[in-house]
């Protein structure tokens, strides 16, 4: 599991005018090659050379292990050019390549592009493109030529940018039960929504297709347990919006019931990473983007902080830390008019709790004064209220409990 802290360079513009580019300017992408990458590339291109896809065959050759397609690694040059230098509007029209060393499954490659020349008449640039492995060995080298295609501002606004008059919210983990319902209610409240997901987008895609204005919902994929997934999300946010009115963080790993003596520290780490580390990291990297619109940040905690459930120590500890983060950020970011609040639901009728025994759900509902479990709609309504500065502009550092009266203070 690889997560490193990112510098604010990831939030710089990723669609550059020719005049903004300078000789010596650099950009990079980092990617770990997997067996799945190789198989997908072979399926797409039809190049199923056994040296690439058959470990037994490769073992009989001088290479001893599978070798990734040379063009698989080189394809990430397109990623650097198309998303970072110069970014949107880049027309890549020439590339030389020399493959120096093999790239294998498990190798982490760093693809670096550097501006060598500028052609003012054509408004094109020449880039050095070099790929290194994790041992700092150069595996591929070459030069690229890229034309900077001018984009009229009106077209960019219509296709990708969000105007300053529009409210826009980021929902992290939008494919989950609470996330999808929050997305629906934000859209109903006239927000445009950047909806993040990792693996499941079917319901989000269906929601987008059902809208009269599908462009109001922008879908962004990213595995937040990986550095590249966080980078991908940050870059996509910058592509769609220069400022945010709200950030709602609903992402969560699965929460297995584990007996105390069976717990490992890695069980805590998994919960802490997605419940504390990533919310902290995103808020830090998006601070100026949120401050530009006096945004509302909403995190999801849990009733188990105040009323612990058995076999959920790892989850409760992580959510308790998230509550501490919520209060600390509310204090630290108040000077920039960023409000940070939490919503604390009880056991809710969502996919995350689908594996809970029916008996537990029935007993919980019976003990609740309102005699039912929380529904995603109940939780989303509180989230949207806290996200909207026109409705909750003087609320920060607060927790709204959605538990039907199970815990009262």
DOMITI-370812 format. One line per field, with one value per residue (C-alpha): residue in one letter; chain; x, y, z. Coordinates in steps of 0.2 Angstrom, whole numbers, plus 5000, padded with zeros to 4 digits. Layout:
residu: c(A; ...);
chaine: c(A; ...);
x: c(X; ...);
y: c(Y; ...);
z: c(Z; ...);
! end
This chain:
residu: c(X; X; X; X; X; X; X; X; X; X; X; X; X; X; X; X; X; X; X; X; X; X; X; X; X; X; X; X; X; X; X; X; X; X; X; X; X; X; X; X; X; X; X; X; X; X; X; X; X; X; X; X; X; X; X; X; X; X; X; X; X; X; X; X; X; X; X; X; X; X; X; X; X; X; X; X; X; X; X; X; X; X; X; X; X; X; X; X; X; X; X; X; X; X; X; X; X; X; X; X; X; X; X; X; X; X; X; X; X; X; X; X; X; X; X; X; X; X; X; X; X; X; X; X; X; X; X; X; X; X; X; X; X; X; X; X; X; X; X; X; X; X; X; X; X; X; X; X; X; X; X; X; X; X; X; X; X; X; X; X; X; X; X; X; X; X; X; X; X; X; X; X; X; X; X; X; X; X; X; X; X; X; X; X; X; X; X; X; X; X; X; X; X; X; X; X; X; X; X; X; X; X; X; X; X; X; X; X; X; X; X; X; X; X; X; X; X; X; X; X; X; X; X; X; X; X; X; X; X; X; X; X; X; X; X; X; X; X; X; X; X; X; X; X; X; X; X; X; X; X; X; X; X; X; X; X; X; X; X; X; X; X; X; X; X; X; X; X; X; X; X; X; X; X; X; X; X; X; X; X; X; X; X; X; X; X; X; X; X; X; X; X; X; X; X; X; X; X; X; X; X; X; X; X; X; X; X; X; X; X; X; X; X; X; X; X; X; X; X; X; X; X; X; X; X; X; X; X; X; X; X; X; X; X; X; X; X; X; X; X; X; X; X; X; X; X; X; X; X; X; X; X; X; X; X; X; X; X; X; X; X; X; X; X; X; X; X; X; X; X; X; X; X; X; X; X; X; X; X; X; X; X; X; X; X; X; X; X; X; X; X; X; X; X; X; X; X; X; X; X; X; X; X; X; X; X; X; X; X);
chaine: c(A; A; A; A; A; A; A; A; A; A; A; A; A; A; A; A; A; A; A; A; A; A; A; A; A; A; A; A; A; A; A; A; A; A; A; A; A; A; A; A; A; A; A; A; A; A; A; A; A; A; A; A; A; A; A; A; A; A; A; A; A; A; A; A; A; A; A; A; A; A; A; A; A; A; A; A; A; A; A; A; A; A; A; A; A; A; A; A; A; A; A; A; A; A; A; A; A; A; A; A; A; A; A; A; A; A; A; A; A; A; A; A; A; A; A; A; A; A; A; A; A; A; A; A; A; A; A; A; A; A; A; A; A; A; A; A; A; A; A; A; A; A; A; A; A; A; A; A; A; A; A; A; A; A; A; A; A; A; A; A; A; A; A; A; A; A; A; A; A; A; A; A; A; A; A; A; A; A; A; A; A; A; A; A; A; A; A; A; A; A; A; A; A; A; A; A; A; A; A; A; A; A; A; A; A; A; A; A; A; A; A; A; A; A; A; A; A; A; A; A; A; A; A; A; A; A; A; A; A; A; A; A; A; A; A; A; A; A; A; A; A; A; A; A; A; A; A; A; A; A; A; A; A; A; A; A; A; A; A; A; A; A; A; A; A; A; A; A; A; A; A; A; A; A; A; A; A; A; A; A; A; A; A; A; A; A; A; A; A; A; A; A; A; A; A; A; A; A; A; A; A; A; A; A; A; A; A; A; A; A; A; A; A; A; A; A; A; A; A; A; A; A; A; A; A; A; A; A; A; A; A; A; A; A; A; A; A; A; A; A; A; A; A; A; A; A; A; A; A; A; A; A; A; A; A; A; A; A; A; A; A; A; A; A; A; A; A; A; A; A; A; A; A; A; A; A; A; A; A; A; A; A; A; A; A; A; A; A; A; A; A; A; A; A; A; A; A; A; A; A; A; A; A; A; A; A; A; A; A);
x: c(5000; 5009; 5003; 5014; 5011; 5009; 5015; 5003; 5011; 4998; 4985; 4993; 4984; 4984; 4979; 4992; 4993; 5009; 5015; 5015; 5027; 5045; 5061; 5066; 5049; 5046; 5031; 5031; 5019; 5023; 5015; 5018; 5017; 5005; 5000; 4983; 4991; 5000; 4985; 4974; 4987; 4988; 4969; 4967; 4981; 4981; 4999; 4999; 5017; 5020; 5036; 5023; 5009; 5015; 5026; 5031; 5037; 5046; 5056; 5063; 5070; 5086; 5074; 5067; 5052; 5038; 5043; 5030; 5026; 5038; 5024; 5014; 5027; 5029; 5010; 5012; 5021; 5004; 4998; 5011; 5008; 4989; 4986; 5001; 5013; 5004; 4988; 4971; 4972; 4989; 4991; 5005; 5012; 5029; 5038; 5055; 5059; 5073; 5070; 5085; 5080; 5065; 5051; 5044; 5028; 5031; 5042; 5038; 5041; 5043; 5039; 5047; 5044; 5055; 5053; 5068; 5063; 5048; 5043; 5034; 5028; 5019; 5016; 5023; 5036; 5049; 5050; 5063; 5054; 5063; 5057; 5066; 5063; 5063; 5082; 5084; 5089; 5084; 5073; 5066; 5071; 5065; 5059; 5041; 5034; 5018; 5007; 4997; 4979; 4971; 4954; 4941; 4936; 4917; 4920; 4931; 4918; 4904; 4913; 4923; 4924; 4912; 4907; 4909; 4890; 4888; 4889; 4900; 4902; 4915; 4908; 4922; 4915; 4900; 4896; 4891; 4874; 4877; 4887; 4875; 4860; 4871; 4875; 4856; 4851; 4865; 4860; 4842; 4849; 4856; 4874; 4885; 4894; 4911; 4907; 4922; 4921; 4934; 4927; 4908; 4901; 4885; 4873; 4882; 4882; 4863; 4860; 4870; 4861; 4844; 4848; 4841; 4858; 4871; 4885; 4880; 4887; 4905; 4912; 4930; 4938; 4953; 4959; 4963; 4974; 4987; 4997; 4992; 4973; 4975; 4984; 4971; 4957; 4966; 4970; 4952; 4945; 4956; 4951; 4932; 4933; 4944; 4935; 4923; 4908; 4908; 4918; 4909; 4920; 4910; 4923; 4925; 4933; 4924; 4921; 4923; 4918; 4934; 4937; 4949; 4962; 4961; 4965; 4981; 4988; 4985; 4967; 4968; 4980; 4967; 4953; 4965; 4971; 4954; 4945; 4959; 4974; 4965; 4953; 4967; 4977; 4963; 4958; 4976; 4979; 4962; 4963; 4964; 4951; 4939; 4944; 4940; 4921; 4920; 4916; 4908; 4918; 4908; 4915; 4905; 4909; 4899; 4888; 4900; 4911; 4899; 4891; 4904; 4899; 4908; 4921; 4923; 4938; 4948; 4934; 4929; 4947; 4948; 4932; 4936; 4952; 4942; 4931; 4947; 4952; 4935; 4936; 4955; 4952; 4936; 4948; 4963; 4953; 4940; 4951; 4949; 4930; 4931; 4918; 4921; 4908; 4903; 4887; 4886; 4874; 4869; 4868; 4861; 4852; 4867; 4878; 4891; 4880; 4873; 4882; 4876; 4865; 4846; 4844; 4856; 4846; 4830; 4836; 4844; 4828; 4818; 4829; 4828; 4814; 4809; 4808; 4818; 4836; 4843; 4840; 4853; 4841; 4841; 4860; 4861; 4849; 4860; 4875; 4868; 4862; 4880; 4888; 4877; 4884; 4868; 4859; 4873; 4885; 4888; 4890; 4908; 4916; 4899; 4892; 4874; 4868; 4857; 4852; 4833; 4836; 4847; 4860; 4855; 4865);
y: c(5000; 5016; 5033; 5048; 5066; 5077; 5095; 5108; 5107; 5094; 5108; 5119; 5122; 5107; 5116; 5128; 5142; 5142; 5157; 5149; 5135; 5138; 5128; 5117; 5115; 5097; 5085; 5067; 5052; 5037; 5020; 5002; 4989; 4975; 4958; 4965; 4980; 4968; 4957; 4973; 4979; 4963; 4962; 4979; 4978; 4959; 4958; 4942; 4938; 4924; 4933; 4946; 4936; 4918; 4917; 4899; 4903; 4918; 4908; 4898; 4913; 4924; 4936; 4923; 4933; 4941; 4957; 4971; 4978; 4992; 5002; 4999; 5009; 5022; 5025; 5034; 5047; 5051; 5053; 5066; 5076; 5075; 5078; 5088; 5096; 5105; 5096; 5098; 5103; 5095; 5087; 5075; 5073; 5065; 5053; 5045; 5030; 5019; 5004; 5002; 4990; 4978; 4983; 4969; 4965; 4975; 4988; 5006; 5017; 5036; 5045; 5062; 5075; 5091; 5105; 5106; 5119; 5130; 5134; 5151; 5150; 5134; 5136; 5119; 5112; 5098; 5087; 5075; 5060; 5048; 5033; 5027; 5011; 5011; 5008; 5024; 5015; 5023; 5010; 5021; 5037; 5048; 5065; 5071; 5085; 5093; 5107; 5118; 5119; 5135; 5133; 5146; 5151; 5149; 5131; 5127; 5133; 5124; 5107; 5107; 5122; 5127; 5145; 5156; 5157; 5139; 5130; 5114; 5100; 5086; 5070; 5057; 5039; 5044; 5026; 5020; 5021; 5038; 5045; 5041; 5049; 5064; 5066; 5065; 5078; 5090; 5090; 5093; 5108; 5115; 5110; 5103; 5088; 5080; 5062; 5051; 5032; 5018; 5002; 5004; 5017; 5009; 5018; 5035; 5032; 5029; 5044; 5055; 5048; 5052; 5070; 5083; 5091; 5077; 5089; 5094; 5077; 5073; 5056; 5054; 5037; 5035; 5022; 5033; 5020; 5023; 5039; 5039; 5038; 5053; 5062; 5057; 5064; 5081; 5083; 5079; 5092; 5105; 5101; 5103; 5118; 5131; 5132; 5121; 5126; 5109; 5093; 5078; 5063; 5047; 5035; 5020; 5003; 4987; 4985; 4967; 4962; 4956; 4949; 4959; 4945; 4943; 4961; 4965; 4983; 4982; 4981; 4998; 5005; 5001; 5010; 5025; 5027; 5030; 5038; 5050; 5050; 5053; 5066; 5076; 5075; 5080; 5095; 5100; 5100; 5108; 5121; 5136; 5128; 5127; 5144; 5153; 5150; 5149; 5130; 5118; 5102; 5087; 5071; 5055; 5049; 5036; 5033; 5020; 5034; 5038; 5020; 5007; 4991; 4975; 4969; 4986; 4993; 4996; 5006; 5015; 5021; 5027; 5036; 5044; 5051; 5058; 5067; 5075; 5080; 5088; 5099; 5103; 5108; 5118; 5128; 5129; 5134; 5146; 5160; 5156; 5154; 5135; 5127; 5109; 5098; 5080; 5069; 5054; 5041; 5025; 5009; 5013; 5003; 5004; 4991; 4994; 4986; 4973; 4959; 4963; 4949; 4953; 4950; 4965; 4976; 4972; 4974; 4991; 4997; 4991; 5001; 5016; 5029; 5031; 5012; 5011; 5011; 5027; 5028; 5035; 5049; 5054; 5055; 5064; 5078; 5083; 5082; 5094; 5106; 5107; 5108; 5123; 5139; 5148; 5137; 5133; 5147; 5150; 5131; 5124; 5110; 5103; 5085; 5081; 5064; 5054; 5040; 5042; 5046; 5032; 5044; 5061; 5075);
z: c(5000; 4994; 4999; 5000; 5004; 4989; 4987; 4981; 4963; 4959; 4960; 4947; 4931; 4920; 4904; 4899; 4886; 4875; 4883; 4901; 4895; 4898; 4893; 4907; 4914; 4920; 4924; 4930; 4932; 4943; 4940; 4946; 4933; 4937; 4928; 4925; 4916; 4904; 4901; 4898; 4886; 4877; 4876; 4869; 4856; 4852; 4856; 4866; 4864; 4876; 4883; 4890; 4895; 4899; 4915; 4911; 4893; 4900; 4912; 4898; 4890; 4895; 4903; 4915; 4920; 4910; 4901; 4900; 4882; 4878; 4872; 4888; 4898; 4884; 4884; 4900; 4891; 4884; 4902; 4906; 4890; 4890; 4909; 4915; 4902; 4893; 4898; 4890; 4872; 4869; 4851; 4852; 4834; 4835; 4846; 4846; 4857; 4863; 4874; 4885; 4899; 4901; 4913; 4923; 4934; 4951; 4944; 4948; 4933; 4934; 4917; 4916; 4902; 4901; 4889; 4877; 4864; 4859; 4842; 4842; 4824; 4826; 4845; 4848; 4860; 4860; 4876; 4882; 4888; 4900; 4910; 4925; 4936; 4955; 4954; 4945; 4930; 4913; 4904; 4890; 4882; 4867; 4862; 4859; 4849; 4855; 4847; 4860; 4853; 4858; 4867; 4866; 4884; 4880; 4874; 4889; 4901; 4892; 4891; 4907; 4918; 4931; 4931; 4946; 4948; 4950; 4966; 4965; 4978; 4978; 4985; 4989; 4989; 4979; 4974; 4992; 4999; 5008; 4994; 4980; 4991; 4995; 4977; 4972; 4985; 4981; 4963; 4968; 4978; 4962; 4965; 4952; 4958; 4956; 4961; 4965; 4965; 4965; 4957; 4956; 4945; 4938; 4949; 4946; 4928; 4928; 4938; 4926; 4911; 4920; 4922; 4910; 4911; 4912; 4913; 4930; 4937; 4933; 4937; 4943; 4947; 4959; 4971; 4986; 4994; 4981; 4977; 4959; 4964; 4975; 4961; 4949; 4959; 4963; 4944; 4939; 4952; 4945; 4927; 4932; 4944; 4951; 4967; 4978; 4988; 4997; 5000; 5007; 5012; 5013; 5007; 5019; 5018; 5023; 5041; 5047; 5064; 5073; 5090; 5100; 5102; 5083; 5079; 5070; 5069; 5050; 5053; 5062; 5048; 5035; 5044; 5049; 5031; 5023; 5038; 5044; 5032; 5016; 5023; 5030; 5014; 5003; 5014; 5015; 4996; 4993; 5006; 4994; 4982; 4997; 5004; 4987; 4990; 5010; 5008; 5019; 5023; 5030; 5037; 5042; 5060; 5069; 5084; 5090; 5096; 5110; 5111; 5106; 5098; 5101; 5088; 5080; 5090; 5074; 5066; 5082; 5085; 5067; 5067; 5084; 5076; 5062; 5075; 5082; 5065; 5061; 5077; 5074; 5056; 5061; 5072; 5060; 5044; 5052; 5047; 5029; 5032; 5028; 5039; 5045; 5052; 5055; 5053; 5065; 5060; 5069; 5060; 5043; 5030; 5017; 5008; 5021; 5034; 5022; 5031; 5048; 5055; 5053; 5072; 5076; 5064; 5072; 5089; 5085; 5077; 5092; 5104; 5094; 5100; 5082; 5079; 5063; 5056; 5048; 5030; 5017; 5014; 5033; 5033; 5016; 5021; 5036; 5025; 5012; 5026; 5032; 5015; 5010; 5017; 5014; 5026; 5039; 5037; 5056; 5060; 5062; 5073; 5076; 5075; 5069; 5076; 5065; 5076; 5079; 5097; 5103; 5110; 5116; 5124);
! end
